[in-house]
Amino acid sequence: MTTIQQDLTNATASIKANAEKFDSIINGDDTTVVSTDNGNVNSVAKAVKEIETEAETFRDEAQTAKTAAETAQAAAETAETNAETAETNAVAAKTAAETAQTAAETAETNAETAETNAVSAKTAAETAKTAAETAETNIDKKYLGSKSSAPTTDNDGGTLITGAQYFDTSSNAMKIWTGTAWATPVAISYNADDITTGKIDISLLDDGSITKAKIASGVVGLPTHIIATVNGIFFVRNTDGSLPTGITAANVWSLTDQSTALGGTAPSGKNHIELPAGKVIFKIAGAGGGGGAIGTGSDGGDTTLFGCTSKGGIYGQRASHVSIGRALAVGTIASGLNGIVKLSGGGEGGQAGGADNNGLGGDGLSGNLLIVVKEMTAGDTESFTLGIGGTGSIIGSGGDSNARASSGKNGFIEAEYIN
């Protein structure tokens, strides 16, 4: 059994040993390791060194990780840039491919067009060659050149064609093959006077070689105008030359008659007046009123054509030994026709006689004048009625009881050709 002294000694020794170990732990260097009942314990310096070493290791690893992270970020950014560049390049490559495809298709189309044009050009060249050969053949067949005698075949020994020509050196004249014989063209000559006046001798037209000619004044030709003074019908022949229905041949004043007469007034009994197809200007005049002396004359009659009316003149009336003219009524123009109404001096009565009323009054003038343009066509028939001049009044009594003032002038229609 230990004593207290021993216990204290042991305790002191234990405390001392523990204090030494604690001192070694606290004050030991960075290599000191203290053995304890619970295992080895590093000195504070060693523990700090190990912590410092681990911290440096962690720092180095962190720096390495940072560097790696920065490197990875740079690589990622480079990769992104490369990806965008690759995408752009891919789009450009696609566009280039599409452009190349379009260019290829266009080139193919152009090649096909060029081929077609080449075929067309070849065909045109062959056609031109054929036409040239045909023309050469025709020329060779139509103009045989100079010969001393009439040929019986063409230059190739073929049959002569109508219209073939050669120059006969024996007669110094051109000859033309009519189909049955060689003929010499008829020469037509004109003197200087013919050329300057524009006249052509009508006898030169007999062979039909000239179909149109200017007809000078004084030679037979269509009249420039005709005047109708009796009721009748204007007409244009049918396209086959026959007379339209209702036109009596015995009453026809034809274009031939008009040519012979050179126009003017239609003769008595010829009141079916032929016109050429085309535009014609018609002057339509009503009749004049009768003269007035002691009393009054009568009105002039109306003239009508195409449904148009030229009113007659109003009778004259005497006042203080002077015959007074009367107002005119305005004429009318049918719808669809071109025309104007022109008031003439018509409608005045004849002048009174002398102071003893034994003299005759003057003539009454025509009524108002109507001017109408009408397109005449084949088969047209247009009836017309002419106004009769008004009767003059009785002048006096006794021996002069039958004397009268003059009657008004009858109406008329004048036709002038435009074409």
C-alpha positions in Angstrom: 0.0 0.0 0.0 1.5 3.3 -1.1 1.9 6.1 1.1 0.7 9.6 0.5 4.3 10.6 0.0 4.7 8.1 -2.7 1.4 9.1 -4.2 2.6 12.7 -4.3 5.9 11.7 -5.7 4.2 9.6 -8.4 1.8 12.4 -9.0 4.5 15.0 -9.2 6.6 12.7 -11.5 3.5 12.2 -13.7 2.8 15.9 -13.8 6.4 16.6 -14.6 6.4 14.0 -17.4 3.2 15.4 -18.7 4.5 19.0 -18.4 7.6 18.0 -20.4 5.4 16.4 -23.0 3.2 19.5 -23.1 6.3 21.7 -23.4 7.6 19.5 -26.2 4.2 19.8 -27.9 4.1 23.6 -27.4 7.8 24.5 -27.9 9.0 21.6 -30.1 10.4 22.3 -33.6 8.6 21.5 -36.8 9.8 17.9 -36.7 8.9 17.1 -33.0 6.5 14.3 -32.4 5.4 13.6 -28.8 4.3 10.1 -27.8 1.2 10.1 -25.5 -1.0 7.4 -24.0 -3.5 8.2 -26.8 -0.9 8.1 -29.6 1.7 10.4 -31.1 0.9 14.2 -31.1 2.8 16.6 -33.4 4.3 19.7 -31.9 2.5 22.9 -32.5 5.4 23.9 -34.9 5.1 20.7 -36.8 1.3 21.0 -36.9 1.6 24.6 -38.1 4.1 23.5 -40.7 1.9 20.7 -41.9 -1.1 23.1 -42.1 1.1 25.7 -43.9 2.3 23.0 -46.2 -1.3 21.8 -46.9 -2.4 25.4 -47.3 0.4 26.0 -49.9 -0.6 22.7 -51.5 -4.2 23.9 -51.6 -3.0 27.3 -52.9 -1.0 25.7 -55.6 -3.9 23.4 -56.5 -6.3 26.4 -56.5 -3.9 28.3 -58.7 -3.6 25.3 -61.0 -7.4 25.0 -61.0 -7.7 28.7 -61.7 -5.3 28.5 -64.6 -7.0 25.4 -65.9 -10.4 27.2 -65.6 -9.1 30.3 -67.4 -7.6 28.0 -70.1 -10.9 26.1 -70.3 -12.8 29.5 -70.6 -10.4 30.7 -73.3 -10.8 27.4 -75.1 -14.6 27.6 -74.7 -14.6 31.1 -76.2 -12.3 30.0 -79.0 -14.6 27.0 -79.6 -17.7 29.3 -79.6 -15.9 31.7 -82.1 -14.9 28.7 -84.2 -18.5 27.4 -84.0 -19.9 30.8 -85.2 -17.3 31.0 -87.9 -18.1 27.4 -88.9 -21.8 28.3 -89.0 -21.1 31.4 -91.1 -18.9 29.3 -93.4 -21.6 26.7 -93.7 -24.2 29.3 -94.6 -21.8 30.8 -97.2 -21.0 27.4 -98.5 -24.8 26.6 -98.8 -25.4 30.0 -100.6 -22.4 29.3 -102.9 -23.7 25.8 -103.6 -27.2 27.2 -104.4 -25.6 29.9 -106.6 -23.5 27.3 -108.3 -26.6 25.2 -108.9 -28.5 28.2 -110.3 -25.6 29.0 -112.5 -25.4 25.4 -113.7 -29.1 25.4 -114.5 -28.8 28.8 -116.3 -25.8 27.5 -118.3 -27.9 24.4 -119.2 -30.8 26.6 -120.3 -28.4 28.8 -122.3 -26.9 25.8 -123.9 -30.3 24.5 -124.9 -31.2 28.0 -126.2 -28.0 28.2 -128.1 -28.7 24.8 -129.6 -32.2 25.9 -130.6 -30.9 29.1 -132.1 -28.2 27.2 -133.9 -30.9 24.9 -135.4 -33.1 27.9 -136.3 -30.1 29.6 -137.8 -29.3 26.5 -139.8 -33.0 26.3 -140.9 -33.0 30.0 -141.9 -29.8 29.6 -143.8 -31.2 26.6 -145.6 -34.4 28.6 -146.4 -32.5 31.6 -147.6 -30.3 29.4 -149.7 -33.5 27.8 -151.2 -35.1 31.2 -151.7 -31.9 32.5 -153.4 -31.7 29.4 -155.6 -35.5 29.8 -156.4 -34.9 33.5 -157.2 -32.0 32.7 -159.3 -34.0 30.1 -161.1 -37.0 32.5 -161.5 -34.8 35.3 -162.8 -33.1 32.9 -165.2 -36.5 31.8 -166.4 -38.1 35.2 -166.6 -35.2 37.1 -168.2 -33.6 35.2 -170.9 -31.1 37.8 -172.0 -30.3 39.1 -175.5 -31.1 36.9 -178.4 -31.2 37.5 -182.2 -34.3 35.4 -182.6 -37.4 34.4 -180.6 -36.5 31.5 -178.2 -38.9 28.5 -177.9 -37.5 27.3 -174.5 -36.0 29.0 -171.5 -32.2 29.0 -170.9 -32.4 25.6 -169.3 -34.3 24.0 -172.1 -37.6 24.2 -170.0 -41.0 25.4 -171.0 -41.4 29.2 -171.4 -43.4 30.8 -168.5 -45.9 33.6 -169.0 -44.1 37.0 -168.5 -40.7 35.7 -169.6 -38.7 38.4 -171.4 -35.8 38.7 -173.8 -34.2 41.5 -175.7 -34.5 41.0 -179.5 -31.2 42.3 -181.0 -32.7 42.1 -184.5 -35.5 44.6 -183.7 -33.9 46.3 -180.8 -37.0 45.7 -178.7 -38.0 43.9 -175.5 -40.3 40.9 -176.1 -42.7 39.4 -173.5 -44.1 35.8 -173.7 -47.9 36.0 -173.3 -48.3 32.3 -172.9 -48.9 31.7 -176.6 -46.7 34.2 -178.4 -44.0 36.8 -178.1 -45.4 40.4 -177.9 -43.8 43.8 -177.9 -45.0 46.2 -175.1 -47.0 49.2 -176.3 -45.2 52.4 -175.7 -47.2 55.3 -174.2 -45.8 58.7 -174.8 -46.8 62.1 -173.5 -45.8 65.6 -174.6 -44.7 68.3 -172.3 -48.2 69.9 -172.2 -49.7 66.6 -171.1 -47.3 66.3 -168.2 -47.7 69.9 -166.9 -51.5 70.0 -167.1 -51.9 66.4 -165.8 -54.0 65.4 -168.8 -54.0 61.8 -170.2 -55.5 61.1 -173.6 -58.5 58.8 -172.8 -57.7 56.7 -175.9 -54.6 55.5 -174.2 -56.7 53.9 -171.5 -58.5 51.5 -173.9 -56.1 48.6 -173.4 -56.6 48.7 -169.6 -52.9 49.3 -169.0 -53.8 52.3 -166.8 -56.6 51.9 -164.3 -56.6 55.4 -162.8 -55.9 58.7 -164.3 -56.3 62.4 -163.5 -59.1 63.7 -165.8 -58.5 67.3 -166.8 -61.2 69.9 -167.2 -62.8 69.7 -170.6 -62.5 65.9 -171.1 -65.2 63.3 -170.5 -65.3 62.3 -166.9 -67.6 62.2 -163.8 -69.2 65.5 -163.0 -68.3 67.4 -159.9 -71.9 68.1 -159.1 -75.5 67.5 -160.3 -78.7 69.4 -159.7 -82.1 67.8 -159.3 -85.0 70.1 -160.2 -87.9 67.5 -160.3 -89.0 65.0 -157.7 -87.1 61.7 -157.9 -84.7 59.2 -156.3 -80.9 59.2 -155.7 -79.5 55.7 -155.8 -76.2 53.7 -155.9 -76.0 50.5 -157.9 -75.8 47.1 -156.2 -72.2 45.6 -155.9 -72.9 43.4 -158.9 -73.8 46.5 -161.0 -77.5 45.8 -161.1 -80.2 48.4 -160.3 -81.7 48.4 -156.8 -85.4 47.4 -156.4 -87.8 50.2 -157.4 -85.4 51.9 -159.9 -86.8 52.0 -163.4 -84.1 51.8 -166.1 -85.9 54.2 -168.4 -85.8 56.9 -165.8 -82.1 56.5 -164.8 -79.7 59.3 -165.3 -76.6 57.2 -165.1 -73.0 58.0 -164.3 -72.3 57.4 -168.0 -74.9 60.0 -168.9 -73.5 62.4 -166.4 -70.0 61.9 -167.8 -71.2 62.7 -171.3 -73.1 65.8 -170.0 -70.3 66.7 -167.6 -72.8 67.2 -164.8 -75.3 69.9 -164.5 -79.1 69.5 -164.3 -80.7 66.1 -164.7 -82.7 66.1 -168.0 -86.5 65.8 -168.1 -87.8 62.3 -167.5 -84.4 61.2 -166.0 -85.3 61.6 -162.3 -83.6 58.4 -161.0 -80.2 59.9 -160.4 -77.2 57.5 -160.0 -74.5 58.4 -157.5 -71.1 56.6 -156.7 -70.6 55.0 -153.4 -69.0 57.2 -150.8 -69.6 60.6 -149.1 -71.7 63.2 -150.9 -72.5 66.7 -149.9 -76.2 67.5 -150.5 -77.4 71.1 -150.7 -81.2 71.1 -150.1 -83.1 74.3 -150.8 -86.8 75.0 -150.2 -88.9 77.0 -152.7 -89.3 80.7 -152.6 -92.5 82.5 -151.5 -94.7 84.2 -154.1 -94.4 87.9 -154.7 -96.9 90.4 -153.2 -98.5 93.3 -155.0 -102.1 94.3 -154.2 -102.6 91.2 -152.1 -100.2 88.5 -150.9 -98.5 85.6 -152.6 -98.4 82.1 -151.3 -95.7 80.3 -149.4 -93.0 78.3 -151.1 -93.0 74.5 -150.7 -90.6 72.5 -148.5 -87.8 70.3 -150.0 -87.1 67.0 -148.2 -84.3 64.3 -148.4 -83.1 61.7 -145.9 -85.8 62.8 -143.5 -84.3 66.3 -143.6 -86.5 69.3 -144.5 -85.5 72.7 -146.0 -88.5 75.0 -145.3 -89.9 77.1 -148.1 -89.9 80.9 -148.1 -92.9 82.8 -146.7 -95.0 84.7 -149.2 -94.4 88.4 -149.9 -96.9 91.0 -148.8 -97.4 94.5 -150.3 -97.5 97.5 -148.0 -97.5 101.1 -149.4 -96.6 99.9 -152.9 -93.6 97.9 -151.5 -93.6 94.1 -151.1 -92.3 93.0 -147.7 -90.3 89.9 -147.2 -91.3 87.5 -144.5 -89.4 85.5 -141.9 -88.1 82.0 -142.6 -88.9 78.8 -140.7 -85.7 76.9 -139.7 -85.2 73.5 -141.5 -84.5 70.2 -139.8 -81.7 67.6 -140.0 -82.4 63.9 -139.4 -80.5 62.2 -136.5 -77.2 60.5 -137.5 -76.4 62.9 -140.4 -73.8 65.6 -140.6 -75.1 68.9 -141.7 -75.8 72.6 -141.0 -78.8 74.8 -141.7 -77.9 78.0 -143.6 -80.5 80.7 -143.8 -80.5 82.1 -147.4 -82.2 85.2 -148.6 -85.3 83.2 -149.4 -88.8 83.9 -148.2 -89.0 87.4 -149.7 -91.9 88.0 -152.0 -91.5 89.5 -155.4 -91.3 93.3 -155.5 -94.5 95.3 -156.2 -95.0 96.9 -159.6 -95.1 100.6 -160.3 -97.3 103.2 -158.4 -100.2 102.3 -160.7 -99.8 98.6 -159.7 -99.6 97.6 -163.3 -96.0 96.3 -163.2 -95.1 92.7 -162.2 -93.4 92.1 -158.9 -89.9 90.4 -158.8 -89.2 86.7 -158.2 -89.5 85.2 -154.7 -86.1 83.8 -153.6 -85.4 80.2 -152.4 -86.2 79.2 -148.9 -83.5 78.3 -146.3 -80.5 76.2 -147.5 -79.7 72.9 -145.7 -76.2 71.3 -146.2 -76.0 67.6 -145.3 -73.1 65.1 -145.7 -74.3 61.5 -146.3 -72.3 58.2 -146.8 -73.9 56.5 -149.8 -73.4 52.7 -150.0 -74.2 50.0 -152.5 -77.9 49.5 -153.0 -79.0 52.8 -151.4 -82.2 54.4 -152.7 -83.2 57.8 -151.3 -86.4 59.5 -152.5 -86.6 63.3 -152.5 -89.4 65.9 -152.9 -88.7 69.4 -154.2 -90.8 72.4 -153.0 -92.8 74.4 -155.6 -92.4 78.2 -155.6 -95.3 80.2 -154.1 -97.7 82.0 -156.5 -97.5 85.8 -156.8 -100.6 87.8 -155.9 -102.9 89.5 -158.5 -101.7 93.0 -159.3 -104.6 95.0 -160.6 -108.1 95.1 -161.9 -109.8 95.9 -165.1 -107.5 95.2 -168.1 -104.8 94.1 -165.8 -106.9 91.9 -163.6 -105.0 88.8 -164.6 -101.6 90.2 -164.1 -99.7 88.8 -161.1 -96.5 89.4 -159.2 -93.9 86.7 -160.0 -94.0 83.3 -158.3 -91.2 82.2 -156.0 -88.4 80.0 -157.4 -88.8 76.2 -157.1 -86.6 74.3 -154.6 -83.7 72.2 -155.7 -81.1 69.7 -154.5 -77.5 69.8 -155.6 -75.2 66.8 -155.0 -71.4 67.2 -154.9 -68.9 64.3 -154.6 -66.4 64.2 -151.8 -64.6 61.0 -152.8 
